[in-house]
Amino acid sequence: MQGAGRKYNPRVRTIFIPATFVLITTLTGCSTTTLQGSLSAGASSLSNGANTLWSGASKLWPAGVWPASVWTADYEEAEQLSSASGKGTMFLFTNNDLTREDSIREFLEDPAARGVAADYVPALLFHRIESDRRYAAQFGVHRAPAVIVLHPDGTYHATQGSLSTEKLAEFLSESSPPGSAPTINPHVTRRLGYAWNRDWESAKQASQASGKPIFVVLERWMSRDWDALRPMLERREAYSRVANMIHCRPSTAWSSASGVASQLGIQNLPAVAIVPANGEEPYVLELPPSYEAIVRFADQASGRTLTDAQP
């Protein structure tokens, strides 16, 4: 049989690459000293390139102005920095990458306005990126350029269109909390952060302690079920539905999924389930065919949970 039982394992490839490198080195008679010299020269070139880039950035951002490295283009990181510092966040929703002259850069170079801007965590949103457009839309912003000030209390002020330096300074000085309440989109793209608990009893205890439901993924032991499920679950649309739940994959040699499946009344694996923390009947999707099916299932389960919780 040709290729029977052979499976691709990336770790094996990692082992073979250095071995091949050593073999080629031996055959070509390349000495260790020569290799070290070549690697050192390459590292030096990379370092010089980085210094050149930094020098260029310094010219774009003169002393006293927020350097490009201070701006974050990750709205989740901006939220975390804001929470840690207690500052509001100033989002620049832009069509470019700040390498061209614009009103925000002129504003940051103005010594009189610099003190006002220092009260904010500076962040970028790019109109060309769909997830950034979704994030900005929560604050009523649909076109660039725009400036969004998100206050620590969760309210915001926003303005769209080009602004002069004076108008931008005036906008920021008048943007005091409380502002307007955003229209939160629960499905704004977020980084994946599954924290899989492999023990069912431990997951139940965490659910009871936190009041959060459990999102359970059940797969057959020593099968390829996870290979099929993982791409579905790693879709951000699916993750956003279950991000605030307890995540459990009771599928190990010590904690078989079949026992948990029996408790939840599941007959066919693989399957996903949402188990409410209040002891209600679990919501089950057996043999999920697609991430869209998981999204619909999670939405229906959450809707039924909310409805059941109403008096």
Secondary structure by P-SEA (a helix, b strand, c coil): cccccbbbbaaaaaaaaaaaaaaaaaaacccaaaaaaaaaaaaaaaaaaaaaaaaaaaaaccccccccccccccaaaaaaaaaaacbbbbbbbcccccccccaaaaaaaccccccccccccccccccccaaaaaaaaaaccccccbbbbbccccccccccccccaaaaaaaaaacccccccccccccccccccccccccaaaaaaaaaaacbbbbbbbbccccaaaaaaaaaaacaaaaaaccccbbbbcccccccaaaaaaaaccccccbbbbbbccccbbbbbcccccaaaaaaaaaaaaaaaaaaacc
